[in-house]
Amino acid sequence: MKFSEERRQAVFARTDGHCHICRRKLALKNYGLAGMRGAWEVEHSRPQANGGTHHLNNLYPACISCNRSKGKSSTTAARARNGYRRAPLSRPAREANTFAYGAVGLVVGRVLLAPLGPVAWIATGVIGAMIGKALEPE
């Protein structure tokens, strides 16, 4: 199926421009250009041959080699071959993760390090945010 530029951008943004199978960085402009650096295709998580739809929740960006090698197999199996269970997070989801871990770090610092004062609380909040930013969705 031919996808509109708007649809391709929406699919690309789901994983912040990374292959949802191997996590390789993709190039938005290299859609469908086999042999180019960061070339990618829209991949159906549940293949059309198995009843998958063109709904956005079934579409992910995948480098051409991952998409072609996956074929009609499951996304779970394809990701597992690369040591992953879930798709990479989108930018907004990663930012939310960073904020959430920062907030948790701040609360934990406030509770556990209360006698040490505000500097310790802020430090644990910063550490929590760094952990949230670094975490993969696994």
N, CA, C and O atoms as CSV, one atom per row, in Angstrom:
chain,resi,resn,atom,element,x,y,z
A,1,MET,N,N,0.836,-1.184,0.000
A,1,MET,CA,C,0.000,0.000,0.000
A,1,MET,C,C,0.878,1.244,0.000
A,1,MET,O,O,1.928,1.269,0.643
A,2,LYS,N,N,0.461,2.244,-0.699
A,2,LYS,CA,C,1.181,3.511,-0.729
A,2,LYS,C,C,0.651,4.377,0.419
A,2,LYS,O,O,-0.555,4.579,0.555
A,3,PHE,N,N,1.567,4.878,1.230
A,3,PHE,CA,C,1.189,5.708,2.366
A,3,PHE,C,C,1.495,7.168,2.063
A,3,PHE,O,O,2.490,7.480,1.409
A,4,SER,N,N,0.637,8.056,2.541
A,4,SER,CA,C,0.851,9.495,2.347
A,4,SER,C,C,2.045,9.945,3.180
A,4,SER,O,O,2.453,9.267,4.123
A,5,GLU,N,N,2.589,11.087,2.819
A,5,GLU,CA,C,3.710,11.648,3.578
A,5,GLU,C,C,3.305,11.866,5.034
A,5,GLU,O,O,4.091,11.602,5.944
A,6,GLU,N,N,2.101,12.337,5.254
A,6,GLU,CA,C,1.614,12.573,6.616
A,6,GLU,C,C,1.551,11.273,7.414
A,6,GLU,O,O,1.929,11.233,8.585
A,7,ARG,N,N,1.073,10.224,6.775
A,7,ARG,CA,C,0.960,8.926,7.440
A,7,ARG,C,C,2.348,8.364,7.750
A,7,ARG,O,O,2.576,7.831,8.836
A,8,ARG,N,N,3.280,8.484,6.788
A,8,ARG,CA,C,4.649,8.008,7.014
A,8,ARG,C,C,5.285,8.752,8.176
A,8,ARG,O,O,5.976,8.142,8.992
A,9,GLN,N,N,5.064,10.058,8.267
A,9,GLN,CA,C,5.622,10.840,9.377
A,9,GLN,C,C,5.045,10.382,10.714
A,9,GLN,O,O,5.764,10.304,11.710
A,10,ALA,N,N,3.753,10.081,10.734
A,10,ALA,CA,C,3.123,9.602,11.971
A,10,ALA,C,C,3.701,8.254,12.395
A,10,ALA,O,O,3.967,8.028,13.576
A,11,VAL,N,N,3.892,7.361,11.424
A,11,VAL,CA,C,4.478,6.046,11.719
A,11,VAL,C,C,5.911,6.221,12.208
A,11,VAL,O,O,6.307,5.603,13.196
A,12,PHE,N,N,6.685,7.048,11.535
A,12,PHE,CA,C,8.086,7.310,11.881
A,12,PHE,C,C,8.205,7.847,13.311
A,12,PHE,O,O,9.117,7.473,14.049
A,13,ALA,N,N,7.280,8.720,13.691
A,13,ALA,CA,C,7.311,9.339,15.025
A,13,ALA,C,C,6.994,8.353,16.143
A,13,ALA,O,O,7.360,8.597,17.293
A,14,ARG,N,N,6.329,7.257,15.836
A,14,ARG,CA,C,5.949,6.285,16.876
A,14,ARG,C,C,7.154,5.761,17.637
A,14,ARG,O,O,7.056,5.457,18.826
A,15,THR,N,N,8.293,5.655,16.957
A,15,THR,CA,C,9.499,5.130,17.612
A,15,THR,C,C,10.637,6.139,17.553
A,15,THR,O,O,11.805,5.786,17.714
A,16,ASP,N,N,10.285,7.386,17.322
A,16,ASP,CA,C,11.268,8.470,17.210
A,16,ASP,C,C,12.335,8.160,16.158
A,16,ASP,O,O,13.515,8.460,16.340
A,17,GLY,N,N,11.890,7.551,15.054
A,17,GLY,CA,C,12.788,7.313,13.931
A,17,GLY,C,C,13.743,6.147,14.101
A,17,GLY,O,O,14.846,6.167,13.554
A,18,HIS,N,N,13.339,5.135,14.850
A,18,HIS,CA,C,14.154,3.934,15.017
A,18,HIS,C,C,13.371,2.724,14.529
A,18,HIS,O,O,12.148,2.670,14.654
A,19,CYS,N,N,14.084,1.762,13.975
A,19,CYS,CA,C,13.457,0.507,13.576
A,19,CYS,C,C,12.874,-0.142,14.825
A,19,CYS,O,O,13.565,-0.274,15.835
A,20,HIS,N,N,11.632,-0.539,14.765
A,20,HIS,CA,C,11.007,-1.115,15.959
A,20,HIS,C,C,11.480,-2.548,16.217
A,20,HIS,O,O,11.158,-3.127,17.254
A,21,ILE,N,N,12.227,-3.110,15.302
A,21,ILE,CA,C,12.716,-4.478,15.474
A,21,ILE,C,C,14.162,-4.495,15.969
A,21,ILE,O,O,14.474,-5.178,16.944
A,22,CYS,N,N,15.048,-3.747,15.302
A,22,CYS,CA,C,16.478,-3.797,15.666
A,22,CYS,C,C,16.992,-2.513,16.315
A,22,CYS,O,O,18.136,-2.468,16.769
A,23,ARG,N,N,16.157,-1.465,16.366
A,23,ARG,CA,C,16.472,-0.169,16.981
A,23,ARG,C,C,17.451,0.681,16.187
A,23,ARG,O,O,17.904,1.711,16.687
A,24,ARG,N,N,17.790,0.287,14.969
A,24,ARG,CA,C,18.690,1.095,14.136
A,24,ARG,C,C,18.020,2.428,13.814
A,24,ARG,O,O,16.805,2.479,13.619
A,25,LYS,N,N,18.806,3.512,13.756
A,25,LYS,CA,C,18.290,4.840,13.423
A,25,LYS,C,C,17.910,4.875,11.947
A,25,LYS,O,O,18.665,4.411,11.093
A,26,LEU,N,N,16.738,5.426,11.656
A,26,LEU,CA,C,16.229,5.512,10.300
A,26,LEU,C,C,16.226,6.967,9.834
A,26,LEU,O,O,16.285,7.885,10.652
A,27,ALA,N,N,16.158,7.170,8.531
A,27,ALA,CA,C,16.110,8.513,7.950
A,27,ALA,C,C,14.744,8.705,7.299
A,27,ALA,O,O,14.393,7.978,6.369
A,28,LEU,N,N,13.978,9.670,7.777
A,28,LEU,CA,C,12.635,9.909,7.264
A,28,LEU,C,C,12.621,10.049,5.744
A,28,LEU,O,O,11.727,9.531,5.075
A,29,LYS,N,N,13.605,10.745,5.209
A,29,LYS,CA,C,13.635,11.011,3.762
A,29,LYS,C,C,13.983,9.773,2.933
A,29,LYS,O,O,13.789,9.776,1.717
A,30,ASN,N,N,14.492,8.719,3.569
A,30,ASN,CA,C,14.900,7.519,2.833
A,30,ASN,C,C,13.854,6.416,2.867
A,30,ASN,O,O,14.190,5.232,2.851
A,31,TYR,N,N,12.584,6.807,2.914
A,31,TYR,CA,C,11.505,5.835,2.905
A,31,TYR,C,C,11.511,5.054,1.588
A,31,TYR,O,O,11.447,5.635,0.505
A,32,GLY,N,N,11.589,3.738,1.704
A,32,GLY,CA,C,11.508,2.857,0.540
A,32,GLY,C,C,12.711,2.862,-0.379
A,32,GLY,O,O,12.650,2.288,-1.467
A,33,LEU,N,N,13.804,3.492,0.025
A,33,LEU,CA,C,14.993,3.591,-0.833
A,33,LEU,C,C,16.035,2.558,-0.409
A,33,LEU,O,O,16.997,2.887,0.285
A,34,ALA,N,N,15.840,1.322,-0.824
A,34,ALA,CA,C,16.749,0.230,-0.466
A,34,ALA,C,C,18.176,0.593,-0.843
A,34,ALA,O,O,18.425,1.140,-1.917
A,35,GLY,N,N,19.104,0.287,0.040
A,35,GLY,CA,C,20.508,0.566,-0.201
A,35,GLY,C,C,20.970,1.902,0.363
A,35,GLY,O,O,22.172,2.136,0.490
A,36,MET,N,N,20.043,2.769,0.698
A,36,MET,CA,C,20.401,4.064,1.273
A,36,MET,C,C,20.535,3.931,2.793
A,36,MET,O,O,19.878,3.096,3.414
A,37,ARG,N,N,21.379,4.753,3.368
A,37,ARG,CA,C,21.563,4.735,4.823
A,37,ARG,C,C,20.258,5.149,5.510
A,37,ARG,O,O,19.675,6.182,5.180
A,38,GLY,N,N,19.813,4.345,6.456
A,38,GLY,CA,C,18.585,4.647,7.188
A,38,GLY,C,C,17.317,4.374,6.401
A,38,GLY,O,O,16.248,4.864,6.766
A,39,ALA,N,N,17.416,3.595,5.319
A,39,ALA,CA,C,16.237,3.277,4.510
A,39,ALA,C,C,15.247,2.464,5.345
A,39,ALA,O,O,15.637,1.626,6.158
A,40,TRP,N,N,13.961,2.731,5.124
A,40,TRP,CA,C,12.954,2.054,5.927
A,40,TRP,C,C,11.650,1.884,5.152
A,40,TRP,O,O,11.452,2.444,4.074
A,41,GLU,N,N,10.778,1.088,5.753
A,41,GLU,CA,C,9.445,0.860,5.206
A,41,GLU,C,C,8.457,0.850,6.358
A,41,GLU,O,O,8.830,0.690,7.520
A,42,VAL,N,N,7.190,1.024,6.012
A,42,VAL,CA,C,6.131,0.860,7.009
A,42,VAL,C,C,5.913,-0.635,7.164
A,42,VAL,O,O,5.724,-1.347,6.178
A,43,GLU,N,N,5.939,-1.102,8.384
A,43,GLU,CA,C,5.814,-2.524,8.672
A,43,GLU,C,C,4.519,-2.756,9.441
A,43,GLU,O,O,4.191,-1.998,10.354
A,44,HIS,N,N,3.799,-3.780,9.082
A,44,HIS,CA,C,2.571,-4.138,9.786
A,44,HIS,C,C,2.928,-5.094,10.923
A,44,HIS,O,O,3.424,-6.195,10.682
A,45,SER,N,N,2.676,-4.671,12.155
A,45,SER,CA,C,2.984,-5.520,13.301
A,45,SER,C,C,2.256,-6.857,13.170
A,45,SER,O,O,2.861,-7.921,13.302
A,46,ARG,N,N,0.988,-6.789,12.916
A,46,ARG,CA,C,0.244,-7.998,12.560
A,46,ARG,C,C,0.125,-7.963,11.047
A,46,ARG,O,O,-0.574,-7.107,10.506
A,47,PRO,N,N,0.789,-8.873,10.356
A,47,PRO,CA,C,0.813,-8.838,8.894
A,47,PRO,C,C,-0.580,-8.840,8.278
A,47,PRO,O,O,-1.514,-9.439,8.811
A,48,GLN,N,N,-0.696,-8.163,7.152
A,48,GLN,CA,C,-1.966,-8.125,6.428
A,48,GLN,C,C,-2.424,-9.541,6.087
A,48,GLN,O,O,-3.620,-9.829,6.114
A,49,ALA,N,N,-1.491,-10.415,5.770
A,49,ALA,CA,C,-1.828,-11.800,5.427
A,49,ALA,C,C,-2.471,-12.535,6.598
A,49,ALA,O,O,-3.162,-13.535,6.409
A,50,ASN,N,N,-2.237,-12.029,7.815
A,50,ASN,CA,C,-2.823,-12.635,9.015
A,50,ASN,C,C,-3.958,-11.786,9.569
A,50,ASN,O,O,-4.330,-11.930,10.734
A,51,GLY,N,N,-4.512,-10.902,8.741
A,51,GLY,CA,C,-5.648,-10.088,9.166
A,51,GLY,C,C,-5.290,-8.713,9.709
A,51,GLY,O,O,-6.159,-8.019,10.236
A,52,GLY,N,N,-4.040,-8.306,9.593
A,52,GLY,CA,C,-3.622,-6.990,10.075
A,52,GLY,C,C,-4.216,-5.867,9.239
A,52,GLY,O,O,-4.493,-6.036,8.052
A,53,THR,N,N,-4.407,-4.722,9.874
A,53,THR,CA,C,-5.028,-3.575,9.213
A,53,THR,C,C,-3.992,-2.479,8.943
A,53,THR,O,O,-2.822,-2.604,9.305
A,54,HIS,N,N,-4.450,-1.412,8.303
A,54,HIS,CA,C,-3.611,-0.246,8.055
A,54,HIS,C,C,-3.804,0.806,9.152
A,54,HIS,O,O,-3.388,1.952,8.984
A,55,HIS,N,N,-4.427,0.432,10.264
A,55,HIS,CA,C,-4.633,1.362,11.369
A,55,HIS,C,C,-3.277,1.688,11.988
A,55,HIS,O,O,-2.395,0.831,12.048
A,56,LEU,N,N,-3.113,2.923,12.447
A,56,LEU,CA,C,-1.822,3.376,12.965
A,56,LEU,C,C,-1.284,2.491,14.084
A,56,LEU,O,O,-0.070,2.318,14.197
A,57,ASN,N,N,-2.159,1.931,14.910
A,57,ASN,CA,C,-1.656,1.093,16.002
A,57,ASN,C,C,-1.065,-0.225,15.522
A,57,ASN,O,O,-0.490,-0.966,16.320
A,58,ASN,N,N,-1.196,-0.532,14.232
A,58,ASN,CA,C,-0.601,-1.751,13.664
A,58,ASN,C,C,0.615,-1.435,12.794
A,58,ASN,O,O,1.241,-2.350,12.260
A,59,LEU,N,N,0.954,-0.172,12.644
A,59,LEU,CA,C,2.034,0.235,11.749
A,59,LEU,C,C,3.237,0.747,12.526
A,59,LEU,O,O,3.103,1.541,13.457
A,60,TYR,N,N,4.416,0.278,12.127
A,60,TYR,CA,C,5.664,0.701,12.751
A,60,TYR,C,C,6.711,0.927,11.665
A,60,TYR,O,O,6.626,0.342,10.585
A,61,PRO,N,N,7.705,1.780,11.953
A,61,PRO,CA,C,8.813,1.901,11.011
A,61,PRO,C,C,9.792,0.739,11.216
A,61,PRO,O,O,10.075,0.346,12.348
A,62,ALA,N,N,10.295,0.207,10.125
A,62,ALA,CA,C,11.282,-0.871,10.203
A,62,ALA,C,C,12.281,-0.707,9.075
A,62,ALA,O,O,11.912,-0.355,7.954
A,63,CYS,N,N,13.540,-0.961,9.370
A,63,CYS,CA,C,14.515,-0.916,8.289
A,63,CYS,C,C,14.123,-2.001,7.283
A,63,CYS,O,O,13.501,-3.002,7.640
A,64,ILE,N,N,14.487,-1.791,6.059
A,64,ILE,CA,C,14.022,-2.675,4.982
A,64,ILE,C,C,14.424,-4.125,5.240
A,64,ILE,O,O,13.623,-5.036,5.033
A,65,SER,N,N,15.654,-4.344,5.689
A,65,SER,CA,C,16.087,-5.733,5.919
A,65,SER,C,C,15.270,-6.399,7.023
A,65,SER,O,O,14.926,-7.574,6.899
A,66,CYS,N,N,14.951,-5.680,8.097
A,66,CYS,CA,C,14.136,-6.266,9.169
A,66,CYS,C,C,12.720,-6.553,8.680
A,66,CYS,O,O,12.156,-7.608,8.974
A,67,ASN,N,N,12.156,-5.618,7.940
A,67,ASN,CA,C,10.799,-5.796,7.440
A,67,ASN,C,C,10.710,-7.001,6.517
A,67,ASN,O,O,9.789,-7.810,6.626
A,68,ARG,N,N,11.661,-7.114,5.621
A,68,ARG,CA,C,11.629,-8.225,4.655
A,68,ARG,C,C,11.903,-9.568,5.336
A,68,ARG,O,O,11.297,-10.578,4.980
A,69,SER,N,N,12.813,-9.580,6.313
A,69,SER,CA,C,13.126,-10.854,6.971
A,69,SER,C,C,12.006,-11.287,7.916
A,69,SER,O,O,11.847,-12.480,8.177
A,70,LYS,N,N,11.238,-10.346,8.425
A,70,LYS,CA,C,10.125,-10.682,9.312
A,70,LYS,C,C,9.046,-11.431,8.547
A,70,LYS,O,O,8.498,-12.415,9.043
A,71,GLY,N,N,8.744,-10.972,7.352
A,71,GLY,CA,C,7.721,-11.640,6.542
A,71,GLY,C,C,6.400,-11.724,7.277
A,71,GLY,O,O,5.896,-10.715,7.771
A,72,LYS,N,N,5.829,-12.933,7.354
A,72,LYS,CA,C,4.550,-13.134,8.029
A,72,LYS,C,C,4.722,-13.600,9.469
A,72,LYS,O,O,3.742,-13.948,10.126
A,73,SER,N,N,5.966,-13.611,9.970
A,73,SER,CA,C,6.174,-14.045,11.353
A,73,SER,C,C,5.706,-12.961,12.314
A,73,SER,O,O,5.366,-11.853,11.900
A,74,SER,N,N,5.694,-13.291,13.591
A,74,SER,CA,C,5.212,-12.340,14.584
A,74,SER,C,C,6.262,-11.275,14.901
A,74,SER,O,O,7.466,-11.510,14.795
A,75,THR,N,N,5.781,-10.125,15.284
A,75,THR,CA,C,6.667,-9.044,15.709
A,75,THR,C,C,7.435,-9.461,16.953
A,75,THR,O,O,8.609,-9.119,17.100
A,76,THR,N,N,6.794,-10.188,17.839
A,76,THR,CA,C,7.438,-10.653,19.062
A,76,THR,C,C,8.673,-11.485,18.726
A,76,THR,O,O,9.733,-11.292,19.322
A,77,ALA,N,N,8.541,-12.397,17.785
A,77,ALA,CA,C,9.667,-13.249,17.398
A,77,ALA,C,C,10.761,-12.426,16.728
A,77,ALA,O,O,11.945,-12.646,16.985
A,78,ALA,N,N,10.379,-11.484,15.874
A,78,ALA,CA,C,11.377,-10.659,15.177
A,78,ALA,C,C,12.162,-9.802,16.170
A,78,ALA,O,O,13.384,-9.697,16.062
A,79,ARG,N,N,11.479,-9.195,17.125
A,79,ARG,CA,C,12.181,-8.385,18.133
A,79,ARG,C,C,13.052,-9.270,19.017
A,79,ARG,O,O,14.169,-8.889,19.369
A,80,ALA,N,N,12.555,-10.431,19.370
A,80,ALA,CA,C,13.311,-11.338,20.246
A,80,ALA,C,C,14.646,-11.727,19.616
A,80,ALA,O,O,15.634,-11.897,20.330
A,81,ARG,N,N,14.691,-11.870,18.296
A,81,ARG,CA,C,15.957,-12.199,17.627
A,81,ARG,C,C,17.007,-11.106,17.845
A,81,ARG,O,O,18.207,-11.358,17.746
A,82,ASN,N,N,16.537,-9.891,18.144
A,82,ASN,CA,C,17.447,-8.772,18.396
A,82,ASN,C,C,17.551,-8.443,19.887
A,82,ASN,O,O,18.186,-7.459,20.267
A,83,GLY,N,N,16.929,-9.267,20.723
A,83,GLY,CA,C,17.028,-9.078,22.165
A,83,GLY,C,C,16.055,-8.053,22.743
A,83,GLY,O,O,16.295,-7.521,23.827
A,84,TYR,N,N,14.963,-7.771,22.037
A,84,TYR,CA,C,13.989,-6.791,22.516
A,84,TYR,C,C,12.611,-7.410,22.634
A,84,TYR,O,O,12.288,-8.388,21.961
A,85,ARG,N,N,11.805,-6.818,23.505
A,85,ARG,CA,C,10.425,-7.266,23.658
A,85,ARG,C,C,9.423,-6.226,23.186
A,85,ARG,O,O,8.305,-6.567,22.800
A,86,ARG,N,N,9.823,-4.945,23.214
A,86,ARG,CA,C,8.895,-3.873,22.877
A,86,ARG,C,C,9.527,-2.906,21.883
A,86,ARG,O,O,10.742,-2.897,21.688
A,87,ALA,N,N,8.687,-2.103,21.268
A,87,ALA,CA,C,9.161,-1.077,20.336
A,87,ALA,C,C,9.827,0.054,21.118
A,87,ALA,O,O,9.499,0.267,22.286
A,88,PRO,N,N,10.754,0.780,20.498
A,88,PRO,CA,C,11.340,1.940,21.164
A,88,PRO,C,C,10.260,2.976,21.459
A,88,PRO,O,O,9.247,3.041,20.763
A,89,LEU,N,N,10.476,3.766,22.472
A,89,LEU,CA,C,9.515,4.793,22.839
A,89,LEU,C,C,9.570,5.979,21.887
A,89,LEU,O,O,10.626,6.299,21.341
A,90,SER,N,N,8.439,6.620,21.692
A,90,SER,CA,C,8.391,7.869,20.927
A,90,SER,C,C,9.028,8.969,21.781
A,90,SER,O,O,9.231,8.788,22.982
A,91,ARG,N,N,9.337,10.088,21.169
A,91,ARG,CA,C,9.934,11.206,21.911
A,91,ARG,C,C,9.042,11.660,23.067
A,91,ARG,O,O,9.543,11.809,24.182
A,92,PRO,N,N,7.723,11.889,22.849
A,92,PRO,CA,C,6.888,12.310,23.974
A,92,PRO,C,C,6.856,11.287,25.110
A,92,PRO,O,O,6.843,11.657,26.284
A,93,ALA,N,N,6.845,10.000,24.758
A,93,ALA,CA,C,6.833,8.963,25.792
A,93,ALA,C,C,8.153,8.956,26.565
A,93,ALA,O,O,8.157,8.784,27.784
A,94,ARG,N,N,9.276,9.143,25.858
A,94,ARG,CA,C,10.575,9.209,26.553
A,94,ARG,C,C,10.634,10.406,27.489
A,94,ARG,O,O,11.141,10.304,28.606
A,95,GLU,N,N,10.106,11.558,27.026
A,95,GLU,CA,C,10.099,12.752,27.880
A,95,GLU,C,C,9.219,12.549,29.102
A,95,GLU,O,O,9.560,13.000,30.195
A,96,ALA,N,N,8.086,11.872,28.926
A,96,ALA,CA,C,7.212,11.573,30.059
A,96,ALA,C,C,7.917,10.644,31.041
A,96,ALA,O,O,7.793,10.811,32.255
A,97,ASN,N,N,8.658,9.664,30.519
A,97,ASN,CA,C,9.448,8.759,31.356
A,97,ASN,C,C,10.456,9.551,32.189
A,97,ASN,O,O,10.590,9.336,33.393
A,98,THR,N,N,11.157,10.465,31.530
A,98,THR,CA,C,12.160,11.275,32.212
A,98,THR,C,C,11.513,12.067,33.335
A,98,THR,O,O,12.035,12.109,34.450
A,99,PHE,N,N,10.380,12.696,33.048
A,99,PHE,CA,C,9.683,13.488,34.061
A,99,PHE,C,C,9.227,12.600,35.215
A,99,PHE,O,O,9.411,12.951,36.380
A,100,ALA,N,N,8.629,11.448,34.892
A,100,ALA,CA,C,8.106,10.550,35.927
A,100,ALA,C,C,9.217,10.053,36.838
A,100,ALA,O,O,9.064,10.061,38.060
A,101,TYR,N,N,10.337,9.620,36.260
A,101,TYR,CA,C,11.439,9.143,37.087
A,101,TYR,C,C,12.051,10.284,37.904
A,101,TYR,O,O,12.490,10.077,39.035
A,102,GLY,N,N,12.078,11.475,37.331
A,102,GLY,CA,C,12.571,12.635,38.076
A,102,GLY,C,C,11.683,12.929,39.271
A,102,GLY,O,O,12.176,13.223,40.360
A,103,ALA,N,N,10.365,12.849,39.069
A,103,ALA,CA,C,9.419,13.088,40.162
A,103,ALA,C,C,9.558,12.016,41.234
A,103,ALA,O,O,9.554,12.322,42.426
A,104,VAL,N,N,9.680,10.766,40.814
A,104,VAL,CA,C,9.868,9.678,41.780
A,104,VAL,C,C,11.171,9.881,42.549
A,104,VAL,O,O,11.212,9.712,43.768
A,105,GLY,N,N,12.232,10.241,41.834
A,105,GLY,CA,C,13.510,10.490,42.490
A,105,GLY,C,C,13.420,11.604,43.506
A,105,GLY,O,O,14.007,11.515,44.585
A,106,LEU,N,N,12.689,12.653,43.172
A,106,LEU,CA,C,12.509,13.779,44.084
A,106,LEU,C,C,11.754,13.350,45.336
A,106,LEU,O,O,12.133,13.713,46.450
A,107,VAL,N,N,10.685,12.576,45.152
A,107,VAL,CA,C,9.901,12.099,46.297
A,107,VAL,C,C,10.735,11.164,47.171
A,107,VAL,O,O,10.743,11.291,48.396
A,108,VAL,N,N,11.432,10.231,46.537
A,108,VAL,CA,C,12.274,9.301,47.299
A,108,VAL,C,C,13.359,10.075,48.059
A,108,VAL,O,O,13.621,9.800,49.229
A,109,GLY,N,N,13.974,11.030,47.392
A,109,GLY,CA,C,14.987,11.848,48.057
A,109,GLY,C,C,14.414,12.619,49.222
A,109,GLY,O,O,15.058,12.747,50.264
A,110,ARG,N,N,13.196,13.139,49.055
A,110,ARG,CA,C,12.553,13.914,50.125
A,110,ARG,C,C,12.271,13.028,51.318
A,110,ARG,O,O,12.468,13.438,52.461
A,111,VAL,N,N,11.808,11.808,51.058
A,111,VAL,CA,C,11.451,10.897,52.142
A,111,VAL,C,C,12.691,10.324,52.828
A,111,VAL,O,O,12.803,10.352,54.054
A,112,LEU,N,N,13.620,9.805,52.022
A,112,LEU,CA,C,14.779,9.114,52.594
A,112,LEU,C,C,15.889,10.041,53.065
A,112,LEU,O,O,16.613,9.732,54.011
A,113,LEU,N,N,16.013,11.179,52.397
A,113,LEU,CA,C,17.127,12.067,52.707
A,113,LEU,C,C,16.666,13.379,53.335
A,113,LEU,O,O,17.343,14.400,53.214
A,114,ALA,N,N,15.511,13.350,54.007
A,114,ALA,CA,C,14.948,14.558,54.606
A,114,ALA,C,C,15.940,15.318,55.492
A,114,ALA,O,O,16.006,16.544,55.411
A,115,PRO,N,N,16.709,14.626,56.330
A,115,PRO,CA,C,17.629,15.362,57.213
A,115,PRO,C,C,18.755,16.079,56.451
A,115,PRO,O,O,19.355,17.015,56.979
A,116,LEU,N,N,19.041,15.651,55.226
A,116,LEU,CA,C,20.150,16.243,54.486
A,116,LEU,C,C,19.765,17.531,53.759
A,116,LEU,O,O,20.634,18.253,53.271
A,117,GLY,N,N,18.475,17.817,53.686
A,117,GLY,CA,C,18.030,19.089,53.125
A,117,GLY,C,C,17.728,19.075,51.641
A,117,GLY,O,O,17.850,18.048,50.972
A,118,PRO,N,N,17.326,20.254,51.132
A,118,PRO,CA,C,16.857,20.389,49.748
A,118,PRO,C,C,17.889,20.022,48.686
A,118,PRO,O,O,17.508,19.562,47.610
A,119,VAL,N,N,19.153,20.206,48.943
A,119,VAL,CA,C,20.173,19.873,47.942
A,119,VAL,C,C,20.143,18.375,47.645
A,119,VAL,O,O,20.239,17.968,46.487
A,120,ALA,N,N,20.012,17.565,48.679
A,120,ALA,CA,C,19.949,16.108,48.511
A,120,ALA,C,C,18.675,15.714,47.772
A,120,ALA,O,O,18.692,14.795,46.953
A,121,TRP,N,N,17.565,16.405,48.058
A,121,TRP,CA,C,16.305,16.079,47.389
A,121,TRP,C,C,16.421,16.360,45.893
A,121,TRP,O,O,16.023,15.544,45.062
A,122,ILE,N,N,16.960,17.504,45.573
A,122,ILE,CA,C,17.112,17.891,44.163
A,122,ILE,C,C,18.064,16.939,43.443
A,122,ILE,O,O,17.828,16.547,42.300
A,123,ALA,N,N,19.148,16.575,44.138
A,123,ALA,CA,C,20.115,15.648,43.534
A,123,ALA,C,C,19.452,14.318,43.187
A,123,ALA,O,O,19.708,13.767,42.116
A,124,THR,N,N,18.602,13.794,44.073
A,124,THR,CA,C,17.941,12.521,43.772
A,124,THR,C,C,16.926,12.705,42.639
A,124,THR,O,O,16.716,11.784,41.850
A,125,GLY,N,N,16.296,13.878,42.548
A,125,GLY,CA,C,15.393,14.152,41.438
A,125,GLY,C,C,16.135,14.157,40.111
A,125,GLY,O,O,15.645,13.618,39.118
A,126,VAL,N,N,17.316,14.767,40.093
A,126,VAL,CA,C,18.135,14.804,38.875
A,126,VAL,C,C,18.586,13.394,38.500
A,126,VAL,O,O,18.549,13.019,37.328
A,127,ILE,N,N,19.005,12.627,39.479
A,127,ILE,CA,C,19.427,11.244,39.223
A,127,ILE,C,C,18.251,10.431,38.673
A,127,ILE,O,O,18.413,9.655,37.732
A,128,GLY,N,N,17.070,10.612,39.265
A,128,GLY,CA,C,15.873,9.913,38.771
A,128,GLY,C,C,15.569,10.281,37.331
A,128,GLY,O,O,15.222,9.409,36.533
A,129,ALA,N,N,15.692,11.558,36.980
A,129,ALA,CA,C,15.441,12.001,35.609
A,129,ALA,C,C,16.460,11.386,34.655
A,129,ALA,O,O,16.107,10.983,33.547
A,130,MET,N,N,17.716,11.313,35.078
A,130,MET,CA,C,18.750,10.713,34.228
A,130,MET,C,C,18.458,9.233,33.999
A,130,MET,O,O,18.652,8.720,32.897
A,131,ILE,N,N,17.996,8.553,35.034
A,131,ILE,CA,C,17.639,7.140,34.893
A,131,ILE,C,C,16.468,7.002,33.918
A,131,ILE,O,O,16.486,6.140,33.039
A,132,GLY,N,N,15.451,7.853,34.075
A,132,GLY,CA,C,14.289,7.815,33.185
A,132,GLY,C,C,14.654,8.052,31.742
A,132,GLY,O,O,14.085,7.428,30.847
A,133,LYS,N,N,15.601,8.951,31.498
A,133,LYS,CA,C,16.024,9.262,30.124
A,133,LYS,C,C,16.794,8.103,29.519
A,133,LYS,O,O,16.691,7.844,28.320
A,134,ALA,N,N,17.570,7.398,30.347
A,134,ALA,CA,C,18.439,6.342,29.852
A,134,ALA,C,C,17.713,5.000,29.677
A,134,ALA,O,O,18.177,4.140,28.928
A,135,LEU,N,N,16.592,4.821,30.356
A,135,LEU,CA,C,15.924,3.522,30.326
A,135,LEU,C,C,15.313,3.198,28.979
A,135,LEU,O,O,14.709,4.056,28.335
A,136,GLU,N,N,15.472,1.970,28.566
A,136,GLU,CA,C,14.788,1.438,27.398
A,136,GLU,C,C,13.437,0.951,27.888
A,136,GLU,O,O,13.271,0.741,29.089
A,137,PRO,N,N,12.466,0.762,27.005
A,137,PRO,CA,C,11.146,0.331,27.446
A,137,PRO,C,C,11.077,-1.125,27.881
A,137,PRO,O,O,10.000,-1.613,28.223
A,138,GLU,N,N,12.171,-1.806,27.875
A,138,GLU,CA,C,12.176,-3.216,28.223
A,138,GLU,C,C,11.917,-3.409,29.704
A,138,GLU,O,O,11.885,-4.543,30.182
